[in-house]
Amino acid sequence: MWRLSAALILVVTLHLGAQTTVVLPFFNLTGKDSLDWIGEGVAETIRGAAAEEGVPILDRQSRQEAYRRLSLRPHAVLTRGSMVKVAELLEARKVVFGSFQIGETTGSGPTIHLTAGVLDLDTLSLVPEESSTALLEDLAEAQARLAWKVVRILAPRGGAPAEDEFLRRHGRVRLDALESHIRGLMATSAEQKHRFFTQAARLDEKFVQPCFELGKLLLDAKDYKVAAGWFERVPPDSPDFLEAQFYLGLCRFQLAQYDLAIASFRAVADSAPVAEVWNNLGAAQSRKGLPEALESFRKAGESDPQDADYRFNQGYALWKAGEFDPAAEMFRASLNLAPADSEAILMLGRCLKRTAVRDTEQRVTGLERIKPSLKEAAYLNLRAARGRRAR
């Protein structure tokens, strides 16, 4: 929901640093296309777990865009050369890949065998393979164990948690619920996604990720009240908690529940003080007429000096406080970054004329600008922060 357009999605990887990692869908060696969802699910588990441990890692949409540009089938078994091409297009320095195979059927059912490797583009060397085997019905546990092994390779020295702690955070999930959730991620229409995510949440009430995805889906549809209900189901011990609180804050802001929005954004800011969070906290505080809104906007501007909206919001808060000269400077700074901003031009004029809030018309009230999404760097910051919270 917050990610980037296809035209920009590859550009955003430039700032992530030389050690960015891309995780590919695990290759399906079963010969059954109906099981492609397993390869997608293992990749998502590893990607999410690595991000929680502070590993700069690309999201699923970026990888999909690279596949599209290289005309690669989404779940094809790739050669090493194709993997290198994907990584080079995304400017990633490491590639996580792997495969899965269904093994013998025991008295308890079929088994699944997962293997994973890491390709280092700096040395063109392969880290020795890691593997995990379990009953198919225990797929969630098997892929969590494999994810822990891969995270140990990718995370900075000493950055990976103990195995028991890691597995506790990535709890057991029913196989049918896990399948519905991954099929929801793979679905191409909002209707299909909603059906799969709802089914996953119904099949396993302790499975939080479908609730989180449903919240994002309904937030996109501007159904703020129902979206808030799904985000509220994400508990504090969930890896998705901080991001869910960010989006819950957006829902509450749009519902004019400003006190609740402040609580949500504050919960995120306490763990991950990124620009978008400070800005939205300031917007909610401003709607309540709280003087601390200016400080929140200032922190957002310090975190990202090149964002015109943060300058605008600082100017707007100063104007509401009757500080016309400092407000004018902020609106000028905003216009330097976005010269065609008609609202900033309007507000600069109000400041120059020293037109107070009480003397102005309705069209210049409620102009606080919120950020409906997180930039990639902020998203990674939240993922790492939620990993720290869990530990």
Buried (B, 14 or more C-beta within 10 A) or exposed (E): EBBBEEEEBBEBBEEBEEBBBBBBBBBBBBEEEEBBBBBBBBBBBBBBBBBBBBBBBBBBEBBBBBBEBEEBEEBEEBEEEBBBBBBEBBBBBBBBBBBBBBBEEEEEEEBBBBBBBBBBBEEEEEBEEBBBBBBBBBBBBBBBBBBBBBBBBBBEEEBBBEEEEBBEBBBEBBBEBBBBBBBBBBBEEEEEBBBBBBBBBEBBEEBBBBBBBBBBBBBBEEBBEBBBBBBBBBEEEBBBBBBBBBBBBBBBBBBEBBEBBBBBBBBBBEBBBBBBBBBBBBBBBBBEEBEBBBBBBBBBBEBBEEBBBBBBBBBBBBBBBEBBEBBBBBBBBBBEBBEEBEBBEBBBEBBEEEBEEEEBEEEBEEBBBBBBBBBBBBBBBBBBBBBEBBE
